[in-house]
């Protein structure tokens, strides 16, 4: 019978994984803080355009933080990150074009009545 020895854990690997784990926890806490700030911004007596701009910027920041760290794109090749950004840009451009195309101001409602 041969004894199966446990493979030795590389100290550098363990230190890197511990560092990544702490980054994930720190990021989760920051995301919770930003979410709380978003809720506060909603109830502040500010102009609607400013509220929507602030919420959009905060949401985009949260989105990229989640994508980069929790989807591990920050640790992958830069090409994968830029492919993701290109796809997201294309999706946002398509969404914006559709909103502009089907906006209510451009629809002739005379034939509805």
N, C-alpha and C positions, 0 to 999 in steps of 0.2 A: 504494500500500500504506500502510496506517495502522499505526503502531507501537502495540502494546498496552503501556501503562504499568502497572506493578504498582500496585495501590491502596495508598495511604499507610496505614500502621498507626498508629492513634491511640495516643498514649503512655499515656493513662489506661486504655484497654482492655488494653494490654499489662501495665501495672502491676497491674491487678486480676486478670488471669489468672495472673500470676506469684504473687501473694498467695494465690490459691485453690490453686494447685499446691502451695505450701508448706504450706497447711493440710491438704491431702490426705496429704502425706508425714508430717507431724506426727501426724495422726490414725491413720495406719497404724502408726506406731511405738507410740503409746499403746495401740492395740488389741492389739498383740503383747505389750506389758508386762502388760496386764490378763489376757490369755490365760495368760501364764506364772504370774501370781498365782493364777488359777483352778486351775491344775495343782498349785501348792503347797498351796492350801487343801484340796484333796482328800486329801492325805497327812498333814495335821496331825491330831494326836489331839484332835479337838474333837467335841462332841455332833453327832449327825447332823442335828438340826433347825437348829443354827447353821450347819453346812456348807451345807445346802440353801438356807438364807436368804441367806447371803453369795453363793453361786453364782448364785442367782436375781437378786439385785440387780445383780451384775456383768454378767450376761448381758443384762438389760434395758437397762442403761446402754450396753453395746456395741451392742445392737440399734438403739437410738434414735440413737446416733452414726452408725452406718452408714446408716440410713434418711435422716437429716437431711443428711448431707454427700454420701455417695456416690450417693444417689438425687436429690440437688440440691433437696430439699424446703426447705432452709434459705434458698435463693435464690428460691423461688417464692412465690406469694401464700399468706398465712396460712390461707385457706380450705382449700387443698389439704392443708396439714398437719393441720388439725382434722378433715377428712374421713378422712384416713388414721388418725388416733388413734381416731376414732369406730368405724371398721371394725375396728381392732385390739382395741378394748375389747369390741365385740360378739363377736368371735371368742374372746377370752379368757373372756367370760361364758358363751358356749355350751360351751366346753371344760370349764369348771368345773362347769356344770350336768350335763353328761354324765358326768363323773367321779363326781359325787355320786349321780347316778341309778343308775349301774351299779356302785357300790362293792360289794365282796364281802360286806360285813357285812349288806347289805340283801337278798342273794340267798338264797332258801330252797333249800338243796342236798339236802333230804331225799328228793326224788324222783329224784336221780341214782343212788342205791344200790339 
